[in-house]
Amino acid sequence: MRVLKIVLICIAFITMPLSAQMSKNQLQTMYTDYLKTEGYLPSIDSDGDIYFKSEGKTYYIIVYDNDLGFFQLLYPEFWNIESEEERLQVAESASYATRRTKVAKVFMTSNGDTSISAEAFLKNPEDFKNVFPRMLSGIKTARDNFIERMAEFYE
């Protein structure tokens, strides 16, 4: 009977999603190691999130303590809203860009800026490597779609 209990515990541990076995620290290390191999220079901010530059723009991988299987790539505060009229234009352009771009969400923040995120639920945290390039590309495409639509208001 004791052997059966040990076997069942081992099976449960082996089949447990990796996200339940990794700490926030381990996720940070995994993300930063990957970014380094891809040629980025990642750093960890005071919140424990990882930031890096791509084509001169700063992006973040948000690391959640309470949901280690959730992966979020963020391009924060890329457009500052300066008036009520512009807020309406940004809302329209954000909706336009989000509709036209897979995965990426363009949104207004509570502090009057505009950000873009791409998010995924992953069975295993290391699976982010399979989606990271497309997520980053999606954010860049959403930014281009947003700027294209905003430019129409100034023609």
N, C-alpha and C positions, 0 to 999 in steps of 0.2 A: 504494500500500500504506500509506503514511504517513497519508493522508487517511482511510482505512478505520479505522486504529487510533484516530485522533482522534475519529471518529464513534462508535466503540464505547465509548470512554472517556466521551464525553459522554452517551451513552444509559445507561451504567451509573450515572453520577452522577445523572442526572435520575430514574431509576427506583429509586434507593437510598432506603429508608425515611428519612423526615425524622429519625427518632430517631437514626440513625447520623451525622447531620450536625449535631446540636445539642449544645452543651456543657451542663454542669450549670448554669452561669451563665445561659445563654440560657433554659433551662427555668425557672429561678427568676424571671427577668424576665417571661416569658410568664405564669406562674402569678400573680405579684403584680399585673401589669397587669390581668389578667382580674378578679381579686378586687376591685381598686379600682373597676373599671367596674361591678361588681355591688354596690358600696356597702360593702364590707368594708375594714378597715384592716390589711392584712397586714404581717408583719415576718418577717425571716429570723433563725433562731436560730444558735447557735454550731456546730451540726452541718450547717448549710446547708438545713435544713428550713424550711418556711414555716408560720407559725401565724397564726390570725385568730380572731375571735370571731363567733359567731352566737347570738343570743338569750341572751347572757351566758355562753355556754360556749365553751371554747377547743378549736379543731380544728387539725389539722396536715395539710399535704400533705407527704408524705415523698418526698424527691428522692434517687433512687439513682444513684450514679456509674456502676455497672456494668450498669444496665438502664434506660436512659432512656425506653424504650417502656412501662414499667410505671408505672401511676398508682395511688397509695394515698392515701386520705383516712382520717385517724385521729382518733378521739375518745378520748384516753388517760385512764386512771386515774380514771374517773368514780365507781367504787364501791370503797371500801376494805374488804377482808375482815378481820374482826376476831376470828374464832374458827374452830375446825375445823368446828363445826356450820354456821356461816355459809358456809364454803368449800363444803360439800356443797350448800347451798341455792343458792349462786351458780352452781355447776356445772350444776345442774338448770335454773336460770333462764336461764343463758347458752345452753344447748342449746335450750330452749323458744323464746327470742327469735330465735336463729339459724334455727331451723326455720320460724318464722312470717314472717320478713322476707327479702325478696329482696336479694341481694348482700351485705348486712351480716353480719359475723362478730363475735359477742360472745365474748370469751375472757379467761381469767385470766392475768395476767402473773406472771413469776417473783418479783416483789417484793411479791406479795400484793394486787394491785389488779385491777380489771376494766376492760378497754378494748373499744372497738368499731372495726372497720375495714371499709372497702369498697374493693375493689381491681378493677382492670381492666388488660388488656393492650390497648394502643392501637397501631394501625399507624403513626399520626402523632401525636406528642405533643399537638398543638393540638386533637385530637379530644376531649380531656378536657372541653372546653367543652360538648360535647353530652351528657355523662353526669354532670357535676358536680352539677347541681341534684337529680337523682334519687338520686345517691349520698349527698348530704347529707341528703336526706329519708329515705332508707333507714336511715341511722345514727340519726336522731332517732326513727324508728318502732321500730327495734330497742331503743333505750334505753327507750322507753315500754313495749314488750312485756316487757323484762327487769324493769322496776320493777313492772309489773302482776303478774308472776309472783312476785317477791320479796314483795310485799305479802300474797299468799295465805299465806305462812308465818307472818305475824304476826297473822292473824285469829283 
